[in-house]
Amino acid sequence: MTGKGAGVRSLEEAIQRCQALGMRLSQQRRAILELLWQTGEHLSAREIYHRLNAQGQDIGHTSVYQNLDALASQGVIECIERADGRLYGSVSEPHSHVHCLDTQQIQDVWVELPPELIAQVERETGTKITHYRIDFFGYRQTNPPSELVPATPRAEIG
């Protein structure tokens, strides 16, 4: 259920979504999308600005913020609200996150809950569940299982 939404899960889909929405795909907007997809990380606007300028992209702070806001508001990219600011990620379809408390990094994961559990939640709340997101929090394992590292390709749990 979390991985079957109408969101974006690839750079090509992000570009197609922009075009379908009639959004202008400027060089700056394309650079932001490419950076998010190349890194696979959740980044702040400031990190995006610094990384793009380090790559030789001529883009200002205001342009970064405006483009991120436009892309997130149209569901092209993900925006995560945190106490220390917003982070932007490439995948906008419904999915879950693993938050590493050591590194402060966020990893995208797709979790399918058992249908019985979803039915139980629906019965107890009187709400029809259409999608869900689970946030896991933990510390880095000293010897993590090989199937969890690296984050790319994105982990599928289910």
N, C-alpha and C positions, 0 to 999 in steps of 0.2 A: 504494500500500500504506500509506503513512503517513497519508493522509487518509481512510481507509475504516474506521477503528476505531469502537468503540461509545461514544466519548467525546462531550462536549458541545461544540457549535459556535455556540450562540446563547443569548441570555438566556432565551428561551422554553423551550429544551431544558433549561437549567439549572434553571428553576423546575419543569418537568415531572419531571426526575430527582429533585429533592428530594421532590416529592409521591409519586412512585413508591416511593421508599425509606422513606417514612413520616417524613421529617425535617420538623420543625416549621419553617414558613417565617415566622419572626418578622419584625418590622419591621426589626430590626438586620441579620438575615441577608439579607433582600431588599435593603437599602441597600448592603451589601457587594457583592452580585451586580451590582446596577445600576451601582455605581461602576466595577467591573472591566470591565463591558461598555461603559460610556460612554467610558472613557478608552482602552480597547484597549491599555493599558500593562501591564507587569509591575511590580508595586509591593510594597514591604515592608509588613509589618503596621503599622509606625510611620507610613508614608506614608498608608496606608488610614485609620488612626485620625485623623490630622491633617486629611485631606481631608474625611472625613465630619463631623468636628466643625466645620470651616470652613463646611460646608453647613448647619449648624444641627442635625445629628443628635446626639442625646444618647446616646452610646455610649462605654463605658470601654475601656481598654487590654485588660483581661482578656477582655471580651466579644468584642473584635476577634480576639484570638488564638484563643479557643475556637471561634468560628465559622469562622475560616479553617482550623483544624485539622480540624473536622468536615467542611467542604465538600471539602477536599483529600483526606481519607482515604476519602471516598465517591466520588471521581472526578468531582465536580461542577466543580471548578476545578483548575488546574494549580499545582503547587508546584515551584519550581526551587531546588535547594540550591546556594548559592555560598559561597565562602570568607568573604564579608562578611555572610552571612545568607541567609534565605529570601526569594524573590520569588514573588508569586502572580499568575497570569494567568487570563484568562477561559476560554480554549480548553483542554479536557482531552483531546480526541481526539489520537491520535498525529500529531505534526507536528515540524518542524525549527525552528531558530532562527538568526537572524543577530544576533551580538553586536557592537555598535559600541564599539570601544575608545576612541573620543573621548568619547562621551556616556554610556557605560555602559548604554545602552538595549538592549532585546532586541526584535526584531521576529519575529513568527510568519510562517513560510513553509511551503508544502506542496511537497515535492520527491518526484518519482517516479523512482526509479532504474531503469535499463534492466533488464528481466527477465534478460538474460544475466549482468549483474553480480551480481544476487541469486543466480542459479543457481551462479555461480562461488564465491561466499562459502559457499553451502550445501555444495558439493562439497569445498571446502578445509577446512571446519570440521566437517562431519558434523552440522550443525545445520539444522533446518527454520526458516527466517526467517519470523516471523509479522508483525512490524512493525519499524520502525527510526526513528531520530532522528539527524539530522545537525546538528552545531553549526558554523556558519560564524563566523569572527572577522575583523574588518577595521576599517579607518578610513573615516570619512565622506569621500565624494568631494566635491570642491569644486563640480563641476557634474554632479550625479547624473542619470542618464537619467530622463525623466519617468515611465516605467512603474514605477520603484521608489519614487517619492515621491508622495503620502504613504503611510503604512502602512495607511491605511483607504481603500478596502476592502483586506482582507488580500490579500497577494500570493500568487499561485498560480504555482508554477514546475513545469514538467514537460514 
